[in-house]
Amino acid sequence: MNLELDIIPLKKWVSTYAKPLLIAGPCSAESEEQMLDTAKQIAAFYPNSVFRAGIWKPRTRPNTFEGIGDIGLKWMQAVKRETGLLTATEVANAEHVEKCLKHGIDILWIGARTTVNPFSVQEIADALKGVDIPVFVKNPIYPDLQLWAGALERINNAGIKKIAAIHRGFYSYDNGPFRNSPKWELAIELKTACPELPVICDPSHIGGTPELIPYLAQKAMDMDMDGLMIETHNSPISALSDAKQQITPIELNKIISELNIRSASTANIEVQTKLEELRAIIHKLDNDLLELLAKRMVVSANIGEYKRDNNVTVLQVAHWRKLVETSISSGYQLGLTKEFIKGIYQLIHDESIRKQTEVMNISALLNNPPSSENTQI
Protein backbone atom coordinates (compact mmCIF):
# COMPACT_ATOMS: atom_id res chain seq x y z
CA MET A 1 0.00 0.00 0.00
CA ASN A 2 1.24 3.48 -0.90
CA LEU A 3 0.61 6.28 1.58
CA GLU A 4 2.28 9.63 1.00
CA LEU A 5 1.46 12.24 3.64
CA ASP A 6 2.89 15.72 4.08
CA ILE A 7 3.26 15.71 7.86
CA ILE A 8 5.35 17.20 10.64
CA PRO A 9 7.07 14.54 12.79
CA LEU A 10 5.63 14.19 16.28
CA LYS A 11 8.75 15.28 18.14
CA LYS A 12 8.79 18.53 16.18
CA TRP A 13 5.33 19.67 17.28
CA VAL A 14 5.22 18.20 20.77
CA SER A 15 7.87 20.31 22.51
CA THR A 16 7.96 18.09 25.60
CA TYR A 17 7.78 14.83 23.65
CA ALA A 18 9.21 11.83 25.46
CA LYS A 19 8.19 8.35 24.45
CA PRO A 20 5.52 7.38 25.05
CA LEU A 21 3.29 10.38 24.41
CA LEU A 22 0.62 9.82 27.05
CA ILE A 23 -3.02 10.69 26.41
CA ALA A 24 -5.15 9.90 29.46
CA GLY A 25 -8.52 10.82 30.89
CA PRO A 26 -12.07 9.51 31.23
CA CYS A 27 -14.07 7.94 28.45
CA SER A 28 -16.68 10.67 28.95
CA ALA A 29 -16.89 14.06 30.58
CA GLU A 30 -19.50 13.60 33.32
CA SER A 31 -19.09 16.54 35.69
CA GLU A 32 -16.66 19.38 36.23
CA GLU A 33 -15.61 17.87 39.55
CA GLN A 34 -14.88 14.49 37.94
CA MET A 35 -12.87 16.14 35.17
CA LEU A 36 -10.76 18.34 37.45
CA ASP A 37 -10.09 15.64 40.04
CA THR A 38 -9.02 13.12 37.38
CA ALA A 39 -6.91 15.68 35.51
CA LYS A 40 -5.13 16.92 38.64
CA GLN A 41 -4.20 13.38 39.63
CA ILE A 42 -2.87 12.63 36.15
CA ALA A 43 -0.95 15.93 36.03
CA ALA A 44 0.68 15.15 39.37
CA PHE A 45 2.27 12.07 37.79
CA TYR A 46 2.61 13.25 34.18
CA PRO A 47 2.55 17.06 33.80
CA ASN A 48 3.43 16.80 30.09
CA SER A 49 0.62 14.43 29.15
CA VAL A 50 -2.58 15.15 27.21
CA PHE A 51 -5.96 15.06 28.94
CA ARG A 52 -8.66 13.29 26.94
CA ALA A 53 -12.42 13.14 27.48
CA GLY A 54 -15.40 12.41 25.24
CA ILE A 55 -17.87 15.28 24.96
CA TRP A 56 -20.20 13.67 22.43
CA LYS A 57 -20.47 9.87 22.57
CA PRO A 58 -21.70 7.89 19.53
CA ARG A 59 -23.77 5.07 21.02
CA THR A 60 -25.13 2.01 19.26
CA ARG A 61 -28.52 2.29 20.96
CA PRO A 62 -30.56 5.42 21.75
CA ASN A 63 -31.61 6.32 25.30
CA THR A 64 -28.13 5.62 26.64
CA PHE A 65 -25.55 8.14 27.83
CA GLU A 66 -24.49 9.98 24.68
CA GLY A 67 -22.15 12.47 26.29
CA ILE A 68 -22.64 15.58 28.37
CA GLY A 69 -22.58 17.87 25.34
CA ASP A 70 -21.30 21.41 24.92
CA ILE A 71 -20.98 22.18 28.66
CA GLY A 72 -18.16 19.64 28.77
CA LEU A 73 -16.04 21.93 26.59
CA LYS A 74 -16.09 24.55 29.35
CA TRP A 75 -14.91 21.89 31.79
CA MET A 76 -12.07 21.10 29.39
CA GLN A 77 -11.11 24.77 29.50
CA ALA A 78 -11.06 24.58 33.29
CA VAL A 79 -8.81 21.51 33.15
CA LYS A 80 -6.34 23.29 30.91
CA ARG A 81 -6.44 26.43 33.04
CA GLU A 82 -5.90 24.66 36.37
CA THR A 83 -3.48 21.89 35.33
CA GLY A 84 -1.71 23.16 32.22
CA LEU A 85 -2.45 19.87 30.43
CA LEU A 86 -3.23 19.90 26.73
CA THR A 87 -6.78 18.75 25.97
CA ALA A 88 -8.17 16.34 23.38
CA THR A 89 -11.62 15.15 22.39
CA GLU A 90 -13.45 13.27 19.63
CA VAL A 91 -15.25 15.00 16.78
CA ALA A 92 -17.75 13.39 14.42
CA ASN A 93 -18.91 16.31 12.27
CA ALA A 94 -18.18 19.91 11.27
CA GLU A 95 -20.24 21.35 14.12
CA HIS A 96 -18.12 19.47 16.67
CA VAL A 97 -14.97 20.85 15.04
CA GLU A 98 -16.22 24.43 15.16
CA LYS A 99 -17.21 24.17 18.82
CA CYS A 100 -13.88 22.61 19.81
CA LEU A 101 -11.92 25.31 18.01
CA LYS A 102 -14.03 27.99 19.70
CA HIS A 103 -13.23 26.53 23.14
CA GLY A 104 -9.51 26.08 22.51
CA ILE A 105 -9.32 22.27 22.45
CA ASP A 106 -5.72 21.40 21.57
CA ILE A 107 -6.09 18.05 19.78
CA LEU A 108 -9.00 16.48 17.90
CA TRP A 109 -9.46 12.83 17.12
CA ILE A 110 -11.76 11.05 14.70
CA GLY A 111 -13.38 7.95 16.17
CA ALA A 112 -13.62 4.46 14.69
CA ARG A 113 -17.31 4.83 13.84
CA THR A 114 -16.61 8.02 11.88
CA THR A 115 -13.50 6.75 10.07
CA VAL A 116 -15.64 4.17 8.26
CA ASN A 117 -17.62 6.94 6.55
CA PRO A 118 -15.66 8.96 3.96
CA PHE A 119 -18.50 11.53 3.77
CA SER A 120 -18.18 12.28 7.49
CA VAL A 121 -14.38 12.41 7.34
CA GLN A 122 -14.54 14.79 4.37
CA GLU A 123 -16.98 17.03 6.26
CA ILE A 124 -14.52 17.23 9.14
CA ALA A 125 -11.64 17.85 6.73
CA ASP A 126 -13.51 20.72 5.08
CA ALA A 127 -14.16 22.28 8.50
CA LEU A 128 -10.42 22.09 9.28
CA LYS A 129 -9.18 23.95 6.19
CA GLY A 130 -6.98 26.86 7.20
CA VAL A 131 -6.64 25.56 10.77
CA ASP A 132 -3.39 24.48 12.44
CA ILE A 133 -4.38 21.81 14.96
CA PRO A 134 -3.24 18.22 15.53
CA VAL A 135 -5.72 15.58 14.35
CA PHE A 136 -5.56 11.90 15.29
CA VAL A 137 -7.45 9.27 13.27
CA LYS A 138 -8.58 6.02 14.87
CA ASN A 139 -8.68 2.88 12.78
CA PRO A 140 -12.12 1.95 11.42
CA ILE A 141 -14.19 -0.57 13.36
CA TYR A 142 -13.51 -3.29 10.79
CA PRO A 143 -10.01 -4.22 9.51
CA ASP A 144 -10.00 -2.09 6.35
CA LEU A 145 -6.56 -0.53 5.90
CA GLN A 146 -7.66 1.50 2.88
CA LEU A 147 -10.38 3.26 4.89
CA TRP A 148 -7.87 4.13 7.60
CA ALA A 149 -5.35 5.45 5.07
CA GLY A 150 -8.08 7.29 3.18
CA ALA A 151 -9.20 9.14 6.30
CA LEU A 152 -5.63 10.22 7.02
CA GLU A 153 -5.25 11.42 3.43
CA ARG A 154 -8.47 13.46 3.55
CA ILE A 155 -7.35 15.25 6.72
CA ASN A 156 -3.89 15.82 5.28
CA ASN A 157 -5.36 17.16 2.03
CA ALA A 158 -7.17 19.79 4.10
CA GLY A 159 -3.77 21.19 5.09
CA ILE A 160 -3.42 19.47 8.46
CA LYS A 161 0.22 18.39 8.86
CA LYS A 162 0.17 17.42 12.55
CA ILE A 163 -1.39 14.00 12.07
CA ALA A 164 -1.25 10.73 13.97
CA ALA A 165 -3.03 7.39 13.73
CA ILE A 166 -4.64 5.68 16.72
CA HIS A 167 -4.62 1.88 16.79
CA ARG A 168 -7.65 0.81 18.88
CA GLY A 169 -8.22 -2.68 17.52
CA PHE A 170 -10.84 -4.11 15.17
CA TYR A 171 -14.19 -5.76 15.69
CA SER A 172 -14.44 -9.39 14.64
CA TYR A 173 -16.50 -12.41 15.61
CA ASP A 174 -13.46 -14.02 17.21
CA ASN A 175 -11.59 -11.46 19.30
CA GLY A 176 -10.08 -14.00 21.67
CA PRO A 177 -9.46 -12.42 25.07
CA PHE A 178 -9.78 -8.89 23.67
CA ARG A 179 -12.70 -6.52 23.26
CA ASN A 180 -11.29 -5.64 19.83
CA SER A 181 -8.78 -7.80 17.98
CA PRO A 182 -5.37 -6.04 17.92
CA LYS A 183 -4.38 -7.16 14.42
CA TRP A 184 -0.97 -5.58 14.96
CA GLU A 185 -0.01 -6.41 11.38
CA LEU A 186 -2.36 -3.72 10.05
CA ALA A 187 -0.81 -1.01 12.22
CA ILE A 188 2.62 -2.24 11.12
CA GLU A 189 1.60 -2.06 7.45
CA LEU A 190 0.31 1.48 7.93
CA LYS A 191 3.54 2.52 9.64
CA THR A 192 5.58 0.82 6.93
CA ALA A 193 3.69 2.69 4.22
CA CYS A 194 4.41 6.00 5.96
CA PRO A 195 7.33 5.65 8.43
CA GLU A 196 7.09 9.26 9.67
CA LEU A 197 3.44 8.82 10.70
CA PRO A 198 3.08 8.71 14.51
CA VAL A 199 1.00 5.75 15.72
CA ILE A 200 -0.68 5.88 19.13
CA CYS A 201 -2.01 2.68 20.72
CA ASP A 202 -5.32 2.61 22.60
CA PRO A 203 -4.99 -0.45 24.89
CA SER A 204 -8.23 0.41 26.70
CA HIS A 205 -10.39 -0.31 23.66
CA ILE A 206 -8.31 -3.24 22.48
CA GLY A 207 -8.37 -5.00 25.84
CA GLY A 208 -11.73 -3.94 27.23
CA THR A 209 -10.49 -4.73 30.73
CA PRO A 210 -7.87 -3.13 33.02
CA GLU A 211 -6.04 -6.45 33.45
CA LEU A 212 -4.94 -6.45 29.79
CA ILE A 213 -3.74 -2.84 29.64
CA PRO A 214 -0.19 -3.46 30.99
CA TYR A 215 0.41 -6.25 28.48
CA LEU A 216 -0.99 -4.26 25.55
CA ALA A 217 0.87 -1.09 26.53
CA GLN A 218 4.18 -2.95 26.64
CA LYS A 219 3.38 -4.70 23.35
CA ALA A 220 2.75 -1.31 21.75
CA MET A 221 6.12 -0.03 22.96
CA ASP A 222 7.83 -3.17 21.66
CA MET A 223 6.17 -2.48 18.29
CA ASP A 224 7.81 0.98 18.39
CA MET A 225 4.54 2.89 18.66
CA ASP A 226 4.82 6.52 19.67
CA GLY A 227 2.26 6.84 22.42
CA LEU A 228 -0.60 5.46 24.47
CA MET A 229 -4.21 6.58 24.89
CA ILE A 230 -5.54 5.10 28.13
CA GLU A 231 -8.99 5.72 29.60
CA THR A 232 -8.47 6.98 33.16
CA HIS A 233 -11.21 7.90 35.63
CA ASN A 234 -11.09 9.07 39.25
CA SER A 235 -13.81 6.50 40.06
CA PRO A 236 -14.11 3.91 37.26
CA ILE A 237 -16.81 1.92 39.02
CA SER A 238 -19.18 4.88 38.75
CA ALA A 239 -18.32 5.84 35.15
CA LEU A 240 -21.28 6.47 32.85
CA SER A 241 -19.59 4.79 29.87
CA ASP A 242 -16.95 2.08 29.46
CA ALA A 243 -16.76 1.56 33.22
CA LYS A 244 -15.28 -1.93 32.82
CA GLN A 245 -12.15 -0.80 30.95
CA GLN A 246 -11.15 2.39 32.78
CA ILE A 247 -8.42 2.64 35.41
CA THR A 248 -7.54 5.11 38.15
CA PRO A 249 -4.69 7.63 37.87
CA ILE A 250 -2.72 5.60 40.43
CA GLU A 251 -3.11 2.46 38.31
CA LEU A 252 -2.09 4.49 35.26
CA ASN A 253 1.11 5.61 36.95
CA LYS A 254 1.99 2.03 37.88
CA ILE A 255 1.51 0.84 34.29
CA ILE A 256 3.51 3.65 32.69
CA SER A 257 6.32 3.57 35.25
CA GLU A 258 6.82 -0.17 34.71
CA LEU A 259 7.05 0.02 30.92
CA ASN A 260 10.29 -1.13 29.35
CA ILE A 261 11.05 1.49 26.69
CA ARG A 262 13.46 0.11 24.12
CA SER A 263 15.21 1.94 21.30
CA ALA A 264 14.47 1.24 17.66
CA SER A 265 18.20 1.46 16.90
CA THR A 266 21.55 1.25 18.67
CA ALA A 267 24.94 2.91 18.32
CA ASN A 268 26.70 -0.18 19.67
CA ILE A 269 28.81 -1.48 16.74
CA GLU A 270 29.06 -4.98 18.20
CA VAL A 271 25.29 -5.23 18.55
CA GLN A 272 24.77 -3.86 15.03
CA THR A 273 27.20 -6.41 13.59
CA LYS A 274 25.54 -9.32 15.36
CA LEU A 275 22.09 -8.19 14.24
CA GLU A 276 23.25 -7.96 10.65
CA GLU A 277 24.69 -11.48 10.84
CA LEU A 278 21.42 -12.86 12.18
CA ARG A 279 19.39 -10.89 9.62
CA ALA A 280 21.52 -12.36 6.83
CA ILE A 281 20.56 -15.83 8.06
CA ILE A 282 16.89 -14.80 8.18
CA HIS A 283 17.16 -13.39 4.65
CA LYS A 284 18.52 -16.69 3.30
CA LEU A 285 15.83 -18.68 5.10
CA ASP A 286 13.15 -16.33 3.72
CA ASN A 287 14.43 -16.92 0.19
CA ASP A 288 14.36 -20.67 0.80
CA LEU A 289 10.78 -20.39 2.05
CA LEU A 290 9.72 -18.42 -1.03
CA GLU A 291 11.26 -21.00 -3.34
CA LEU A 292 9.55 -23.84 -1.49
CA LEU A 293 6.20 -22.03 -1.57
CA ALA A 294 6.58 -21.43 -5.31
CA LYS A 295 7.28 -25.16 -5.83
CA ARG A 296 4.27 -26.01 -3.69
CA MET A 297 2.02 -23.83 -5.84
CA VAL A 298 3.24 -25.59 -9.01
CA VAL A 299 2.18 -28.89 -7.45
CA SER A 300 -1.17 -27.31 -6.42
CA ALA A 301 -1.75 -26.28 -10.03
CA ASN A 302 -0.98 -29.85 -11.14
CA ILE A 303 -3.50 -31.14 -8.59
CA GLY A 304 -6.01 -28.69 -10.01
CA GLU A 305 -5.50 -30.10 -13.50
CA TYR A 306 -5.98 -33.66 -12.21
CA LYS A 307 -9.18 -32.65 -10.36
CA ARG A 308 -10.44 -30.93 -13.50
CA ASP A 309 -9.77 -33.93 -15.71
CA ASN A 310 -11.49 -36.25 -13.22
CA ASN A 311 -14.41 -33.95 -12.41
CA VAL A 312 -13.43 -33.48 -8.76
CA THR A 313 -14.27 -30.35 -6.74
CA VAL A 314 -11.50 -27.92 -5.85
CA LEU A 315 -12.26 -27.88 -2.11
CA GLN A 316 -11.66 -31.09 -0.17
CA VAL A 317 -12.81 -30.29 3.36
CA ALA A 318 -11.80 -33.58 4.98
CA HIS A 319 -8.29 -33.39 3.51
CA TRP A 320 -7.92 -29.76 4.60
CA ARG A 321 -9.00 -30.55 8.16
CA LYS A 322 -6.57 -33.46 8.40
CA LEU A 323 -3.73 -31.34 6.97
CA VAL A 324 -4.27 -28.60 9.56
CA GLU A 325 -4.50 -31.05 12.46
CA THR A 326 -1.32 -32.86 11.41
CA SER A 327 0.56 -29.61 10.81
CA ILE A 328 -0.49 -28.16 14.17
CA SER A 329 0.71 -31.30 15.93
CA SER A 330 4.05 -31.30 14.08
CA GLY A 331 4.48 -27.56 14.56
CA TYR A 332 3.88 -27.85 18.29
CA GLN A 333 6.73 -30.33 18.53
CA LEU A 334 8.92 -27.74 16.82
CA GLY A 335 7.96 -24.97 19.24
CA LEU A 336 5.39 -23.26 17.00
CA THR A 337 1.99 -22.15 18.31
CA LYS A 338 -1.35 -23.44 17.09
CA GLU A 339 -2.43 -19.95 16.04
CA PHE A 340 0.73 -19.39 13.99
CA ILE A 341 0.50 -22.72 12.15
CA LYS A 342 -3.22 -22.33 11.47
CA GLY A 343 -2.72 -18.80 10.16
CA ILE A 344 0.15 -19.80 7.87
CA TYR A 345 -1.70 -22.78 6.45
CA GLN A 346 -4.88 -20.75 5.94
CA LEU A 347 -2.93 -18.37 3.69
CA ILE A 348 -1.26 -21.24 1.84
CA HIS A 349 -4.59 -23.04 1.41
CA ASP A 350 -6.31 -19.88 0.13
CA GLU A 351 -3.58 -19.43 -2.51
CA SER A 352 -3.79 -23.12 -3.47
CA ILE A 353 -7.56 -22.81 -3.92
CA ARG A 354 -7.03 -19.72 -6.06
CA LYS A 355 -4.48 -21.52 -8.22
CA GLN A 356 -6.68 -24.59 -8.71
CA THR A 357 -9.78 -22.47 -9.41
CA GLU A 358 -7.78 -20.58 -12.01
CA VAL A 359 -6.86 -23.86 -13.70
CA MET A 360 -10.53 -24.95 -13.69
CA ASN A 361 -11.79 -21.63 -15.08
CA ILE A 362 -9.19 -21.41 -17.84
CA SER A 363 -10.12 -24.92 -18.95
CA ALA A 364 -13.83 -24.09 -18.92
CA LEU A 365 -13.22 -20.91 -20.92
CA LEU A 366 -11.14 -22.76 -23.54
CA ASN A 367 -13.73 -25.50 -23.91
CA ASN A 368 -16.72 -23.14 -23.92
CA PRO A 369 -15.65 -19.79 -25.40
CA PRO A 370 -18.29 -17.04 -25.25
CA SER A 371 -20.31 -16.72 -28.47
CA SER A 372 -20.19 -13.46 -30.40
CA GLU A 373 -23.88 -12.80 -29.78
CA ASN A 374 -23.32 -12.91 -25.98
CA THR A 375 -20.20 -10.78 -26.05
CA GLN A 376 -20.67 -7.12 -25.27
CA ILE A 377 -18.25 -4.46 -26.45
C-alpha positions, -999 to +999 in steps of 0.1 A: +000+000+000+012+035-009+006+063+016+023+096+010+015+122+036+029+157+041+033+157+079+053+172+106+071+145+128+056+142+163+087+153+181+088+185+162+053+197+173+052+182+208+079+203+225+080+181+256+078+148+237+092+118+255+082+084+244+055+074+250+033+104+244+006+098+270-030+107+264-052+099+295-085+108+309-121+095+312-141+079+284-167+107+290-169+141+306-195+136+333-191+165+357-167+194+362-156+179+396-149+145+379-129+161+352-108+183+374-101+156+400-090+131+374-069+157+355-051+169+386-042+134+396-029+126+361-009+159+360+007+151+394+023+121+378+026+133+342+025+171+338+034+168+301+006+144+292-026+151+272-060+151+289-087+133+269-124+131+275-154+124+252-179+153+250-202+137+224-205+099+226-217+079+195-238+051+210-251+020+193-285+023+210-306+054+218-316+063+253-281+056+266-256+081+278-245+100+247-221+125+263-226+156+284-226+179+253-213+214+249-210+222+287-182+196+288-160+219+266-161+245+293-149+219+318-121+211+294-111+248+295-111+246+333-088+215+331-063+233+309-064+264+330-059+247+364-035+219+353-017+232+322-025+199+304-032+199+267-068+188+260-082+163+234-116+152+224-134+133+196-153+150+168-177+134+144-189+163+123-182+199+113-202+213+141-181+195+167-150+208+150-162+244+152-172+242+188-139+226+198-119+253+180-140+280+197-132+265+231-095+261+225-093+223+225-057+214+216-061+180+198-090+165+179-095+128+171-118+111+147-134+079+162-136+045+147-173+048+138-166+080+119-135+067+101-156+042+083-176+069+066-157+090+040-185+115+038-182+123+075-144+124+073-145+148+044-170+170+063-145+172+091-116+178+067-135+207+051-142+223+085-104+221+093-092+239+062-070+269+072-066+256+108-034+245+124-044+218+150-032+182+155-057+156+144-056+119+153-074+093+133-086+060+149-087+029+128-121+019+114-142-006+134-135-033+108-100-042+095-100-021+064-066-005+059-077+015+029-104+033+049-079+041+076-054+055+051-081+073+032-092+091+063-056+102+070-052+114+034-085+135+036-074+152+067-039+158+053-054+172+020-072+198+041-038+212+051-034+195+085+002+184+089+002+174+125-014+140+121-012+107+140-030+074+137-046+057+167-046+019+168-076+008+189-082-027+175-108-041+152-142-058+157-144-094+146-165-124+156-135-140+172-116-115+193-101-140+217-095-124+251-098-089+237-127-065+233-113-056+198-088-078+180-054-060+179-044-072+144-010-056+150+000-064+114-024-037+100-008-010+122+026-022+111+016-021+075+003+015+079+035+025+096+056+008+069+037+027+042+044+060+060+073+056+084+071+093+097+034+088+107+031+087+145+010+057+157-007+059+191-020+027+207-053+026+226-050-005+249-082+004+267-104-003+237-083-032+225-084-050+258-117-039+272-105-047+307-079-031+330-060-065+334-049-065+298-037-028+296-002-035+310+004-063+285-010-043+256+009-011+265+042-030+266+034-047+234+027-013+217+061+000+230+078-032+217+062-025+183+078+010+184+045+029+187+048+065+197+023+068+224-006+055+245-042+066+249-055+051+281-090+057+296-085+070+332-112+079+356-111+091+392-138+065+401-141+039+373-168+019+390-192+049+388-183+058+352-213+065+329-196+048+299-169+021+295-168+016+332-153-019+328-121-008+309-111+024+328-084+026+354-075+051+382-047+076+379-027+056+404-031+025+383-021+045+353+011+056+370+020+020+379+015+008+343+035+037+327+063+036+353+068-002+347+071+000+309+103-011+293+111+015+267+135+001+241+152+019+213+145+012+177+182+015+169+215+012+187+249+029+183+267-002+197+288-015+167+291-050+182+253-052+185+248-039+150+272-064+136+255-093+154+221-082+142+233-080+106+247-115+108+214-129+122+194-109+096+215-124+068+206-158+081+169-148+082+172-134+046+185-167+033+158-187+051+131-163+037+144-169+002+144-207+008+108-204+020+097-184-010+113-210-033+095-238-015+062-220-016+066-214-053+073-252-058+043-260-037+020-238-058+032-256-090+022-289-075-012-273-064-017-263-100-010-298-111-035-311-086-060-287-100-055-301-135-060-337-122-092-327-104-104-309-135-098-339-157-115-362-132-144-339-124-134-335-088-143-304-067-115-279-058-123-279-021-117-311-002-128-303+034-118-336+050-083-334+035-079-298+046-090-306+082-066-335+084-037-313+070-043-286+096-045-310+125-013-329+114+006-296+108-005-282+142+007-313+159+040-313+141+045-276+146+039-279+183+067-303+185+089-277+168+080-250+192+054-233+170+020-221+183-013-234+171-024-199+160+007-194+140+005-227+121-032-223+115-027-188+102+002-198+079-017-228+064-049-208+059-029-184+037-013-212+018-046-230+014-063-199+001-036-194-025-038-231-035-076-228-039-070-197-061-045-215-082-067-246-087-098-225-094-078-206-120-069-239-137-105-249-137-118-216-151-092-214-178-101-249-189-138-241-189-132-209-209-111-228-235-137-255-239-167-231-239-156-198-254-183-170-253-203-167-285-202-135-304-239-128-298-233-129-260-202-108-260-207-071-253-183-045-265 
